[in-house]
Amino acid sequence: MKNLFIIGSSICLLYLASCNDSDEKGSATVNVRLTDGPAAYNAVNIDIQKIEINSNGEWTALNFPNPGVYNLLNFKNGTDLVLGQATLPEGNVSQMRMVLGPNNSVVVNGVTYPLQTPSAQQSGLKFNWNQTLSANGAYTVWIDFDAGRSIVTTGNGAYILKPVIRAFSELTNGQIKGYVQPQAAQAVVHAIMASDTISTAIPNTDGFFMFSGLPQGSYTVSYDAGNSTGYMDENTPNVSVSFGQVTNLGVKTLHQ
């Protein structure tokens, strides 16, 4: 009887140990960066106070050492900014949340206007980021805050912030880059899939443009010259985009 008790106790201990081992989860590191879609303003200043990630149904705050005001227009055409890092348990990530402070503004023709953001201040801006994190994995996720599509003007000349935000990771990042010349054409570049404009870029002063976070597929890249420049619009069809790769279009020169 004593031997049976010892054997039974040993089995129970082994069972409990295996249960504890199976319940233990590894962790992954997530690095968060900020990037932007373009906008025809002098500045779009956003007061970012907190960022959280929903992992396995629970919100975890990002280690965000420098909360404050950021001009989104500083982070376009492949330029980004490291916001912070979080350590999360392995498993599924579904959403992110950005909480804004009150100091949001837009600068138009040198004049600064406040941006009204009541809902953002109260509960945060939620946007999807679906990813399965593996134990000991390291991930980079970009928050793409589309400045141009996020600002709405009212009839009395005021400006309202209605954020358009998406997130993408290295695993879901299709990219196109290139140059458009001459500068006098004042071109705006669009990445179009089928009949939908997926992303828009305003080139840098040297003509460089870059799209990031594009879904995989075939695109038409449209170069739209300014209406008063005398240059013609042109398209580059059948541009293939694959995740993890940068499709380089070289230099496109528009003609009059």
LINUR-V225716 format. One record per residue. PSI is psi in degrees with one decimal (none if undefined). Layout:
PSI  PSI
This chain:
-40.7  -41.5  -39.8  -38.7  -41.5  -43.1  -44.2  -38.9  -39.3  -42.3  -42.8  -42.4  -41.6  -38.8  -45.5  -39.2  -41.2  -36.0  -42.2  -39.6  -40.6  -26.6  -22.0  133.3  145.6  177.1  159.4  154.1  130.6  121.7  130.3  130.0  155.8  131.6  178.6  147.0  156.6  165.9  147.1  56.0  166.4  -35.7  149.2  103.3  118.9  129.6  93.4  121.0  -28.7  145.7  134.0  153.6  132.9  109.4  122.0  35.0  0.7  142.7  131.6  129.7  138.8  140.9  95.7  91.8  -17.8  65.9  149.3  -161.2  130.4  133.0  108.7  -28.1  -7.1  -8.0  68.3  166.4  48.8  -8.3  136.1  178.3  132.6  121.9  -42.9  -165.7  150.1  146.8  120.1  152.1  151.6  151.1  -157.7  134.0  134.4  -36.2  162.4  162.1  131.4  124.6  126.6  149.4  -171.8  -10.2  61.6  136.8  161.7  141.5  119.8  119.8  40.3  -1.9  132.5  129.0  140.1  148.5  123.5  126.5  59.8  -46.7  -35.1  -37.8  -31.2  -49.4  -8.3  156.7  116.4  139.5  154.1  140.7  102.5  118.1  144.8  117.3  133.7  151.4  136.0  12.0  157.0  125.4  147.8  129.9  136.2  131.7  113.5  103.4  104.1  96.3  -41.6  -40.4  -5.9  -6.6  127.9  132.8  145.8  172.0  -21.7  15.9  8.9  167.0  134.1  136.5  114.6  85.6  135.3  108.3  141.4  160.9  142.8  155.7  -179.8  -29.5  -15.1  39.1  97.4  138.4  146.1  136.2  163.4  -171.3  148.2  132.6  159.1  169.7  -31.0  -18.8  -18.9  46.4  145.7  138.2  137.3  141.6  115.6  126.3  122.4  -116.7  9.0  130.1  110.4  -37.1  155.2  142.2  136.8  112.0  155.1  174.2  -25.6  4.1  -4.3  137.7  157.2  133.6  137.6  158.1  24.3  141.5  155.6  147.6  -168.0  133.6  155.3  126.0  119.1  128.5  107.6  111.1  154.9  143.5  -30.0  10.2  -20.0  0.1  153.2  145.6  147.6  157.7  149.3  108.3  170.5  46.6  116.2  133.1  129.2  146.5  138.3  3.8  153.0  118.5  116.0  117.1  -3.5  -144.2  127.5  121.9  118.6  151.1  153.8  none
